[in-house]
Amino acid sequence: MNGQQISVAVLGAGSWGTALAMQLARLEHDVRLWSRDSSQAEAMQRDRVNQRYLPDAPLTDNITVTSDIDEALLGHHALLIVTPSHAFAETVELVADHVGEQVGLAWATKGFEPGTGRLLHELATERLGHAVPLALVTGPSFAREVAAGLPTAVTVAATRPEFGRRWASLLHGASFRAYYTADIIGAELGGGVKNVLAVACGLADGMGLGHNTRAALITRGLAELMRLGRALKADSQTLMGLAGVGDLVLTCTGELSRNYRLGRALGRGIGMDQAREEIGQVVEGIRTSEELMRLAERAGVEMPISEQVHGILFKGWNAEKGVRVLMEREQKRETE
């Protein structure tokens, strides 16, 4: 892959999948962007734009949009899944016969397996076997800004160092920096947990609790992430890097974050259904909060902020009471 223009299949034509397809196309790769929705694929191929998600970002000629999975995978040298977490397992199943030791599988999905709380690399390894190299593209990266070509830095975490370097090389360039790491556990945790904490920060801002509260939530949320990372043997440097604190800060403060906007709407008293309808895209933090509780319980890790978010989203807990519960917790040392 390094230094060569190749054929890349990108599965998932939402905002993030489209933005990554555009980045790969900027580097002169031949990109096939797959959408499950045939009408969306036809419109994007015809109009050369993702009108629903990125209407201001035209597609270049080296991006072909299709709803035919066989056409998307024809002659591909690299494969990137960019679907919501609830569709990840189904998409892996769809491409299982098209990956192997040479091609491998990469994804830019952030979240955990629905119903189990497992990390996505565990799911992929179970289905594909240990011989297939795996990689995750993650970090602080709003799709709209990547599509616009604004400076961005991400991390590629992989089960094999050479595979991580290959994918970082594929993406690196044109105001887009791609680092690599072998710590796929830490990278997956950072990309999942930050979505739940972004809901918490949005709730606080929607309730008008001020900048001090947001800073406290980000900092103590990071402490929760670090505790979970230690329990699962993640590298603390990963969690303090782009995949961890970088993505956390962006998602908890950026107006483009769907998770933050959901929390802010709920904090203002807007109902869940209306908030989701106004956002108009999958809000990963909702589903992730449920899986995170499963994962934390299995690991024996206390995550009070994440627990309050889960209670508000799924159990009808009162947000104002949740703040009081957090503030009235027993006094303790800041560091462990």
C-alpha positions as CSV (number, residue, x, y, z in Angstrom):
1,M,0.0,0.0,0.0
2,N,2.7,2.5,1.0
3,G,3.2,5.2,-1.6
4,Q,0.9,3.5,-4.1
5,Q,-2.5,4.5,-5.5
6,I,-4.8,1.5,-4.9
7,S,-8.5,0.5,-4.9
8,V,-10.2,1.0,-1.6
9,A,-13.7,-0.2,-0.7
10,V,-15.4,2.0,1.9
11,L,-18.6,0.5,3.3
12,G,-21.0,3.0,4.7
13,A,-22.0,6.3,3.1
14,G,-23.0,8.3,6.1
15,S,-21.2,11.5,6.9
16,W,-18.0,9.8,8.3
17,G,-17.8,7.2,5.6
18,T,-18.2,9.8,2.9
19,A,-15.6,12.1,4.5
20,L,-13.0,9.3,4.7
21,A,-13.8,8.3,1.1
22,M,-13.0,11.9,0.2
23,Q,-9.7,11.8,2.1
24,L,-8.6,8.6,0.4
25,A,-9.7,10.1,-3.0
26,R,-7.6,13.3,-2.3
27,L,-4.6,11.0,-2.2
28,E,-5.5,9.6,-5.6
29,H,-6.8,6.2,-4.5
30,D,-9.6,4.7,-6.5
31,V,-12.5,4.6,-4.0
32,R,-15.7,2.6,-4.1
33,L,-18.2,3.9,-1.6
34,W,-21.0,1.5,-0.7
35,S,-24.4,2.5,0.6
36,R,-27.0,0.0,1.7
37,D,-29.7,2.5,0.4
38,S,-29.9,2.1,-3.4
39,S,-31.7,5.5,-3.8
40,Q,-29.0,7.3,-1.8
41,A,-26.3,5.6,-3.9
42,E,-27.9,6.5,-7.2
43,A,-28.4,10.1,-6.1
44,M,-24.8,10.5,-4.9
45,Q,-23.4,8.9,-8.0
46,R,-25.5,11.2,-10.2
47,D,-25.3,14.4,-8.3
48,R,-21.7,13.9,-7.0
49,V,-22.5,15.0,-3.5
50,N,-23.9,13.4,-0.3
51,Q,-26.9,15.8,-0.2
52,R,-28.2,14.5,3.2
53,Y,-25.0,14.6,5.3
54,L,-22.4,16.7,3.5
55,P,-24.1,18.9,0.9
56,D,-21.2,21.4,0.7
57,A,-18.6,18.8,-0.2
58,P,-18.6,17.6,-3.8
59,L,-17.2,14.1,-4.6
60,T,-14.2,13.8,-6.9
61,D,-14.3,11.7,-10.0
62,N,-12.3,8.8,-8.4
63,I,-15.1,8.0,-6.0
64,T,-17.7,5.6,-7.3
65,V,-20.9,5.2,-5.2
66,T,-22.8,2.0,-5.4
67,S,-25.4,-0.1,-3.5
68,D,-24.0,-3.3,-5.1
69,I,-21.7,-4.9,-2.6
70,D,-20.0,-7.0,-5.3
71,E,-19.2,-3.9,-7.4
72,A,-17.9,-2.2,-4.2
73,L,-15.5,-5.1,-3.5
74,L,-14.4,-5.8,-7.0
75,G,-10.6,-5.8,-7.2
76,H,-10.2,-4.0,-3.9
77,H,-6.9,-3.9,-2.1
78,A,-8.1,-2.4,1.1
79,L,-11.4,-2.5,3.0
80,L,-12.8,0.1,5.4
81,I,-16.1,-0.3,7.3
82,V,-17.7,2.9,8.4
83,T,-21.1,1.9,9.7
84,P,-22.8,2.6,13.1
85,S,-21.9,0.0,15.8
86,H,-25.2,-1.8,15.6
87,A,-24.6,-2.6,11.9
88,F,-20.9,-3.6,12.3
89,A,-21.4,-7.4,12.9
90,E,-23.8,-7.6,9.9
91,T,-21.3,-5.8,7.7
92,V,-18.4,-8.0,8.8
93,E,-20.5,-11.0,7.9
94,L,-21.2,-9.4,4.5
95,V,-17.4,-9.1,3.7
96,A,-16.1,-12.2,5.5
97,D,-15.3,-14.0,2.3
98,H,-13.5,-11.0,0.8
99,V,-10.8,-10.5,3.5
100,G,-7.7,-12.4,4.3
101,E,-4.2,-12.1,5.5
102,Q,-3.2,-9.8,2.7
103,V,-6.2,-7.4,2.6
104,G,-7.3,-7.5,6.2
105,L,-10.1,-5.4,7.6
106,A,-10.2,-1.8,8.9
107,W,-13.0,0.1,10.4
108,A,-13.8,3.6,11.6
109,T,-16.8,2.6,13.8
110,K,-16.9,3.8,17.4
111,G,-18.8,1.8,19.9
112,F,-19.3,-1.7,21.3
113,E,-21.1,-4.8,20.3
114,P,-24.9,-4.5,21.0
115,G,-26.1,-6.8,23.7
116,T,-22.7,-7.9,25.0
117,G,-20.5,-4.8,25.4
118,R,-17.7,-6.6,23.7
119,L,-15.0,-4.6,21.8
120,L,-15.4,-4.7,18.1
121,H,-12.0,-6.3,17.4
122,E,-13.2,-9.2,19.5
123,L,-16.3,-9.6,17.4
124,A,-14.2,-9.4,14.1
125,T,-11.6,-11.8,15.4
126,E,-14.2,-14.4,16.4
127,R,-15.8,-14.2,12.9
128,L,-12.6,-13.9,10.7
129,G,-10.0,-15.7,12.8
130,H,-6.6,-14.5,14.1
131,A,-4.9,-14.7,10.7
132,V,-6.8,-11.6,9.4
133,P,-5.1,-8.4,10.5
134,L,-7.5,-5.7,11.9
135,A,-7.2,-2.0,12.3
136,L,-9.3,0.9,13.7
137,V,-9.2,4.5,12.5
138,T,-10.1,6.8,15.4
139,G,-9.4,10.1,17.0
140,P,-10.8,13.7,17.1
141,S,-12.3,14.1,13.7
142,F,-15.7,15.7,12.8
143,A,-16.7,14.5,9.3
144,R,-17.7,17.9,8.0
145,E,-14.2,19.3,8.8
146,V,-12.4,16.3,7.2
147,A,-14.6,16.6,4.1
148,A,-13.7,20.3,3.9
149,G,-10.0,19.4,4.1
150,L,-9.3,21.1,7.4
151,P,-6.3,20.0,9.4
152,T,-7.0,16.8,11.3
153,A,-5.0,14.1,13.1
154,V,-6.1,10.6,13.8
155,T,-4.7,7.3,15.2
156,V,-4.8,3.9,13.5
157,A,-4.7,1.1,16.0
158,A,-4.0,-2.4,14.7
159,T,-3.6,-6.0,15.8
160,R,-0.4,-6.1,13.8
161,P,2.0,-3.1,13.6
162,E,2.7,-3.4,9.9
163,F,-1.0,-3.3,9.1
164,G,-1.5,-0.2,11.2
165,R,1.4,1.5,9.4
166,R,-0.1,0.5,6.0
167,W,-3.5,2.0,6.8
168,A,-1.9,5.2,8.3
169,S,0.1,5.5,5.1
170,L,-3.1,5.1,3.1
171,L,-4.8,8.0,4.9
172,H,-1.8,10.3,5.7
173,G,-1.5,13.5,3.6
174,A,-3.3,16.6,2.4
175,S,-3.7,18.2,5.9
176,F,-4.6,14.8,7.4
177,R,-2.1,13.3,9.8
178,A,-2.4,9.6,10.6
179,Y,-0.4,8.1,13.5
180,Y,-0.4,4.4,14.4
181,T,-0.4,2.3,17.5
182,A,-0.6,-1.4,18.5
183,D,-3.0,-0.6,21.4
184,I,-6.3,-1.4,19.8
185,I,-8.0,-1.9,23.1
186,G,-7.2,1.6,24.3
187,A,-8.2,3.1,21.0
188,E,-11.6,1.3,21.0
189,L,-12.3,2.3,24.6
190,G,-11.5,6.0,23.9
191,G,-13.7,6.1,20.8
192,G,-16.6,4.5,22.6
193,V,-16.6,6.0,26.1
194,K,-16.2,9.6,24.9
195,N,-19.6,9.5,23.2
196,V,-21.3,8.7,26.6
197,L,-19.4,11.5,28.3
198,A,-20.3,13.9,25.5
199,V,-24.0,13.3,26.4
200,A,-23.2,14.2,30.0
201,C,-21.5,17.5,29.0
202,G,-24.4,18.3,26.7
203,L,-26.8,17.7,29.5
204,A,-24.9,20.0,31.8
205,D,-24.7,22.8,29.2
206,G,-28.4,22.4,28.3
207,M,-29.2,22.9,32.0
208,G,-27.0,26.0,32.1
209,L,-24.6,24.6,34.7
210,G,-21.6,26.6,33.3
211,H,-18.1,26.0,32.1
212,N,-16.8,24.8,35.5
213,T,-19.2,21.9,35.4
214,R,-18.2,20.9,31.9
215,A,-14.5,21.0,32.7
216,A,-15.2,18.8,35.8
217,L,-17.2,16.3,33.7
218,I,-14.5,16.0,31.1
219,T,-11.7,15.6,33.7
220,R,-13.6,13.1,35.9
221,G,-14.9,11.4,32.8
222,L,-11.3,10.9,31.7
223,A,-10.6,9.3,35.1
224,E,-13.4,6.8,34.5
225,L,-12.0,6.0,31.1
226,M,-8.5,5.5,32.6
227,R,-9.9,3.2,35.3
228,L,-11.6,1.1,32.6
229,G,-8.5,1.1,30.5
230,R,-6.4,-0.2,33.4
231,A,-8.8,-3.0,34.0
232,L,-8.7,-4.1,30.4
233,K,-5.0,-3.7,30.0
234,A,-5.0,-0.7,27.7
235,D,-2.0,1.6,27.4
236,S,-2.5,4.8,29.4
237,Q,-0.5,6.7,26.7
238,T,-3.2,5.8,24.2
239,L,-5.9,7.1,26.4
240,M,-3.9,10.4,26.9
241,G,-3.5,10.7,23.2
242,L,-5.7,11.4,20.1
243,A,-7.8,8.3,20.5
244,G,-8.5,9.1,24.2
245,V,-8.4,12.7,25.6
246,G,-8.2,14.2,22.1
247,D,-11.5,12.7,21.0
248,L,-13.0,13.2,24.4
249,V,-12.3,17.0,24.4
250,L,-13.6,17.4,20.8
251,T,-16.8,15.5,21.4
252,C,-17.6,17.1,24.7
253,T,-17.2,20.7,23.5
254,G,-17.9,20.7,19.7
255,E,-21.2,21.8,18.4
256,L,-20.9,19.3,15.5
257,S,-21.0,16.4,18.0
258,R,-24.3,14.5,17.8
259,N,-23.9,13.1,21.3
260,Y,-23.2,16.6,22.8
261,R,-26.2,18.0,20.9
262,L,-28.5,15.2,22.2
263,G,-27.5,15.8,25.8
264,R,-27.9,19.6,25.4
265,A,-31.4,19.1,24.0
266,L,-32.4,16.7,26.8
267,G,-30.9,19.2,29.3
268,R,-33.2,21.9,27.9
269,G,-36.2,19.7,28.4
270,I,-36.7,18.5,24.8
271,G,-37.9,14.9,24.6
272,M,-35.7,12.1,23.4
273,D,-37.7,11.4,20.2
274,Q,-37.8,15.0,19.2
275,A,-34.1,15.4,19.9
276,R,-33.1,12.4,17.8
277,E,-35.4,13.6,15.0
278,E,-33.8,17.0,14.9
279,I,-30.3,15.5,14.8
280,G,-31.3,13.3,12.0
281,Q,-28.4,10.8,12.3
282,V,-27.4,7.9,14.5
283,V,-26.4,9.1,18.0
284,E,-23.9,6.4,19.1
285,G,-23.8,7.5,22.7
286,I,-27.3,6.2,23.4
287,R,-26.6,2.6,22.5
288,T,-23.0,2.8,23.7
289,S,-24.1,3.9,27.2
290,E,-26.0,0.6,27.6
291,E,-23.1,-1.5,26.4
292,L,-20.6,0.5,28.5
293,M,-22.5,-0.4,31.6
294,R,-22.2,-4.1,30.7
295,L,-18.5,-3.7,30.0
296,A,-17.8,-1.8,33.2
297,E,-19.7,-4.4,35.3
298,R,-17.7,-7.2,33.8
299,A,-14.5,-5.4,34.5
300,G,-15.5,-4.4,38.0
301,V,-15.0,-0.7,37.3
302,E,-17.0,2.2,38.9
303,M,-18.1,4.8,36.3
304,P,-20.5,7.2,38.1
305,I,-20.8,9.8,35.4
306,S,-21.5,7.1,32.7
307,E,-23.9,5.4,35.0
308,Q,-25.9,8.6,35.4
309,V,-26.1,9.1,31.7
310,H,-27.3,5.6,31.2
311,G,-30.0,6.1,33.9
312,I,-31.2,9.3,32.3
313,L,-31.3,7.7,28.8
314,F,-32.9,4.4,29.7
315,K,-34.4,4.5,33.2
316,G,-36.1,7.9,33.3
317,W,-33.7,9.3,35.9
318,N,-33.9,13.0,36.6
319,A,-30.9,15.0,35.2
320,E,-30.9,17.6,38.0
321,K,-31.0,14.8,40.6
322,G,-28.1,13.1,38.7
323,V,-26.0,16.2,39.2
324,R,-26.7,16.2,42.9
325,V,-25.8,12.6,43.2
326,L,-22.5,13.2,41.6
327,M,-21.7,16.3,43.7
328,E,-22.7,14.6,46.9
329,R,-20.6,11.5,46.5
330,E,-18.1,10.7,49.3
331,Q,-15.0,12.9,49.4
332,K,-11.9,11.1,48.1
333,R,-8.4,11.6,46.7
334,E,-8.3,12.8,43.1
335,T,-5.7,10.3,42.0
336,E,-5.6,6.7,42.7
